[in-house]
Amino acid sequence: MIDIKKLVITGAEAAEVGKFKHDRTKYLNASEAGSCIRKQWYSKHMAKDEEPQMWGYARRGTHGEKYIIENLVRANVPLALGNADEQWSLQDEKRKISATPDDVIKYDDEWVGLEIKTIDPRTNRSYLPKAAHVTQLQICMAMIDQEVDRPKGIKFSRGVLVYMDASNYDDVIQFEVNADPAILDRMAKRAKKVLKTSPASIVRANATGARSARPCAASKASVGSPQSSRLVASVPIAAATWTVPPPATWRSRTPRTR
């Protein structure tokens, strides 16, 4: 009998060949920057020794992102790209940081960063937004600010982090995230640790300061106010908006692994 699961995964893997134009093991990537530093080190230096990973969650996120992007385009939201298959791939060679922003909303007087996530319907939303996702969006915004030409006088000081329920595409919430002009310099230090630190040193390093219910696989291997009405109107599918608290408060808000 035909093995549908195997063939679907084979097809998905074929579609992803060449997805990234750069070697991700040579950079600290925005999507992983807020995760365990040991896990990051392991993925860069010992990836060949890892057990095969299941990428179904990532593929779910890709399709969720495409759904939101396509419908924002239909709603006449002024997106810079408007195509989930044509993202910017940005690298900072000096700091060894890379980012693949989902898109940017381009108003006449400002740009607004856009990062899209899908969530399990059982997610405890009191833990949202996740600190790692806030960091990812801020890195993407900083990379865009650095690498993409923007007309003079157009501000770029905030972004929107969108979560969509993977079981109900009408259930979408969003959070406003302030830009962090210093984030690339901070993350450059982390990138240096991840890319150049010895195994013994990285094992002793703390992850991100966040609590964790259990050690990650790499550890075992030893190695403000509601946002403006205009932004809400531009993304009418959102159910709620909140201002993300300053970084100092993230530790108490970081969800435990469940």
C-alpha positions as CSV (number, residue, x, y, z in Angstrom):
1,M,0.0,0.0,0.0
2,I,1.2,3.5,-0.8
3,D,2.8,5.3,2.2
4,I,1.1,8.7,2.1
5,K,2.9,10.1,5.2
6,K,6.3,9.2,3.8
7,L,5.5,10.7,0.4
8,V,4.1,13.9,1.8
9,I,7.2,14.5,4.0
10,T,9.4,13.7,1.0
11,G,7.6,16.2,-1.1
12,A,7.8,18.8,1.7
13,E,11.5,18.3,2.0
14,A,11.9,18.7,-1.8
15,A,10.0,22.0,-1.7
16,E,12.4,23.3,1.0
17,V,15.6,22.6,-0.9
18,G,17.4,25.9,-1.4
19,K,15.0,27.7,0.9
20,F,17.9,29.6,2.6
21,K,20.5,31.1,0.4
22,H,23.1,31.3,3.1
23,D,24.7,28.8,5.5
24,R,22.6,29.2,8.7
25,T,25.3,27.5,10.8
26,K,27.5,30.5,10.3
27,Y,25.2,33.0,11.9
28,L,23.0,33.5,14.9
29,N,19.6,33.5,13.3
30,A,16.8,35.7,14.6
31,S,14.3,32.8,14.9
32,E,16.6,31.0,17.4
33,A,18.3,34.0,19.1
34,G,16.1,33.8,22.2
35,S,16.4,30.0,22.7
36,C,18.8,28.0,24.9
37,I,22.4,29.0,24.1
38,R,23.5,25.4,24.4
39,K,20.9,24.3,21.9
40,Q,22.2,27.0,19.5
41,W,25.8,25.9,19.9
42,Y,24.9,22.3,19.3
43,S,23.0,23.1,16.1
44,K,26.0,25.0,14.7
45,H,28.8,22.6,15.7
46,M,27.3,19.2,16.0
47,A,24.3,19.2,13.7
48,K,25.5,16.1,11.9
49,D,25.2,14.2,15.2
50,E,21.6,15.2,15.9
51,E,18.7,12.8,15.6
52,P,16.4,13.5,12.6
53,Q,14.0,16.4,13.5
54,M,10.3,16.6,12.8
55,W,9.6,19.9,10.9
56,G,5.8,19.6,10.9
57,Y,5.4,22.5,13.3
58,A,7.6,24.8,11.2
59,R,5.6,23.8,8.0
60,R,2.4,24.6,9.9
61,G,3.8,28.0,10.6
62,T,4.8,28.6,7.0
63,H,1.2,27.9,5.8
64,G,-0.3,30.0,8.6
65,E,2.0,32.9,7.6
66,K,1.0,32.5,3.9
67,Y,-2.7,32.6,4.9
68,I,-2.3,35.8,6.8
69,I,-0.1,37.5,4.2
70,E,-2.5,36.6,1.4
71,N,-5.5,38.0,3.2
72,L,-3.8,41.2,4.3
73,V,-3.1,41.8,0.6
74,R,-6.7,41.2,-0.2
75,A,-7.6,43.7,2.6
76,N,-5.4,46.3,0.8
77,V,-2.8,46.4,3.6
78,P,0.3,48.1,2.1
79,L,2.8,45.3,2.6
80,A,6.4,45.7,1.3
81,L,6.5,42.2,-0.1
82,G,3.0,40.8,0.1
83,N,4.3,37.3,-0.8
84,A,5.2,34.7,1.9
85,D,7.4,33.0,-0.7
86,E,9.6,36.1,-1.3
87,Q,11.0,37.1,2.0
88,W,14.1,39.2,2.6
89,S,17.1,37.2,3.6
90,L,19.4,39.6,5.6
91,Q,22.9,39.0,7.0
92,D,25.1,41.2,9.1
93,E,28.6,39.8,8.3
94,K,30.3,41.8,11.1
95,R,28.0,40.7,13.9
96,K,27.3,37.3,12.3
97,I,23.5,37.7,12.7
98,S,20.9,36.8,10.1
99,A,17.2,37.4,9.8
100,T,14.3,36.5,7.5
101,P,11.5,39.0,8.3
102,D,7.9,38.0,7.4
103,D,7.1,41.4,6.0
104,V,6.7,45.1,6.7
105,I,3.6,47.3,6.6
106,K,4.5,50.4,4.7
107,Y,2.4,53.4,5.6
108,D,3.0,56.8,4.0
109,D,4.7,58.1,7.2
110,E,6.0,54.9,8.9
111,W,6.9,51.3,8.5
112,V,5.7,48.6,10.9
113,G,7.5,45.3,11.2
114,L,5.4,42.1,10.9
115,E,6.1,38.7,12.5
116,I,3.5,35.9,12.3
117,K,3.3,32.8,14.5
118,T,0.8,29.9,14.7
119,I,-0.1,28.5,18.1
120,D,-1.5,25.3,19.5
121,P,-5.2,25.8,20.6
122,R,-4.1,24.6,24.1
123,T,-1.6,27.4,24.5
124,N,-1.9,29.4,27.7
125,R,-2.3,32.9,26.2
126,S,-1.4,34.6,29.5
127,Y,2.2,33.8,28.6
128,L,2.0,35.6,25.3
129,P,3.9,37.2,23.7
130,K,6.8,34.9,24.2
131,A,10.1,36.7,24.9
132,A,11.9,34.7,22.1
133,H,9.3,35.9,19.6
134,V,9.7,39.5,20.7
135,T,13.4,39.2,20.3
136,Q,13.0,37.7,16.8
137,L,10.8,40.6,15.7
138,Q,13.2,43.2,17.1
139,I,16.2,41.6,15.4
140,C,14.3,41.5,12.1
141,M,13.3,45.2,12.5
142,A,16.9,46.2,13.3
143,M,18.2,44.2,10.3
144,I,15.6,45.8,8.0
145,D,16.5,49.3,9.3
146,Q,20.2,48.5,8.6
147,E,20.0,46.7,5.3
148,V,16.9,48.0,3.5
149,D,16.6,51.5,2.1
150,R,13.8,53.5,3.6
151,P,12.7,57.0,2.4
152,K,13.9,59.9,4.5
153,G,11.4,60.9,7.2
154,I,9.6,57.6,7.4
155,K,9.9,56.3,10.9
156,F,10.3,52.6,11.8
157,S,9.9,52.3,15.6
158,R,7.4,49.5,16.1
159,G,6.2,46.2,14.9
160,V,3.3,43.8,15.3
161,L,3.6,40.2,16.5
162,V,0.7,38.1,15.3
163,Y,-0.5,34.8,16.8
164,M,-3.0,32.7,14.9
165,D,-4.7,29.6,16.4
166,A,-3.7,26.7,14.2
167,S,-7.1,25.1,14.7
168,N,-9.2,28.2,14.0
169,Y,-7.8,30.7,11.5
170,D,-10.4,33.3,12.6
171,D,-8.8,33.4,16.1
172,V,-5.9,35.9,15.7
173,I,-4.4,38.1,18.4
174,Q,-1.6,40.7,18.0
175,F,0.9,42.6,20.2
176,E,2.7,45.8,19.5
177,V,6.5,45.5,19.9
178,N,8.8,48.5,20.2
179,A,12.0,48.6,18.2
180,D,15.3,48.1,20.1
181,P,18.1,50.0,18.4
182,A,20.7,48.2,20.5
183,I,19.6,44.7,20.0
184,L,22.1,43.8,17.2
185,D,25.1,44.8,19.4
186,R,23.8,42.7,22.3
187,M,23.1,39.8,20.1
188,A,26.6,40.1,18.5
189,K,28.0,39.0,21.8
190,R,25.7,36.0,21.9
191,A,26.6,35.2,18.3
192,K,30.3,35.2,19.3
193,K,29.6,32.8,22.1
194,V,27.5,30.5,20.0
195,L,29.9,30.4,17.0
196,K,33.3,30.5,18.7
197,T,33.0,29.2,22.3
198,S,34.5,25.8,23.2
199,P,32.1,23.0,24.2
200,A,33.1,23.0,27.8
201,S,32.4,26.7,28.2
202,I,29.0,26.5,26.4
203,V,27.8,23.7,28.7
204,R,28.4,25.9,31.7
205,A,26.6,28.9,30.1
206,N,23.1,29.8,31.2
207,A,20.4,29.6,28.6
208,T,18.4,32.9,28.5
209,G,17.6,33.5,32.2
210,A,14.2,31.9,31.6
211,R,12.9,29.0,33.6
212,S,12.7,25.6,32.1
213,A,10.8,22.6,33.3
214,R,13.3,20.2,31.8
215,P,16.8,20.3,30.1
216,C,17.0,20.6,26.4
217,A,18.5,17.8,24.2
218,A,21.7,19.9,23.7
219,S,22.2,20.0,27.4
220,K,21.8,16.3,27.7
221,A,24.3,15.9,25.0
222,S,26.9,17.7,27.2
223,V,28.1,19.8,25.0
224,G,2.7,50.2,27.1
225,S,-0.6,51.0,26.1
226,P,-3.0,49.7,23.5
227,Q,-1.7,50.4,20.0
228,S,-3.2,53.0,17.7
229,S,-6.6,52.6,16.1
230,R,-5.0,52.8,12.7
231,L,-2.9,49.7,13.2
232,V,-5.9,47.8,14.5
233,A,-7.9,49.0,11.5
234,S,-5.2,47.8,9.1
235,V,-5.3,44.3,10.6
236,P,-9.0,43.8,11.3
237,I,-8.6,40.1,12.0
238,A,-6.9,40.9,15.3
239,A,-8.9,40.2,18.5
240,A,-6.7,42.1,21.0
241,T,-3.7,44.4,21.2
242,W,-1.2,45.0,24.0
243,T,2.0,46.9,24.4
244,V,4.9,44.5,25.1
245,P,6.5,45.2,28.6
246,P,10.2,46.2,28.8
247,P,12.8,43.5,28.7
248,A,13.4,43.7,32.4
249,T,10.0,42.1,33.0
250,W,10.3,39.3,30.5
251,R,11.7,36.8,33.0
252,S,8.6,36.6,35.0
253,R,6.4,36.4,31.9
254,T,8.4,33.7,30.1
255,P,6.3,30.5,29.8
256,R,7.5,27.3,31.3
257,T,7.9,24.3,29.0
258,R,4.9,22.2,29.3
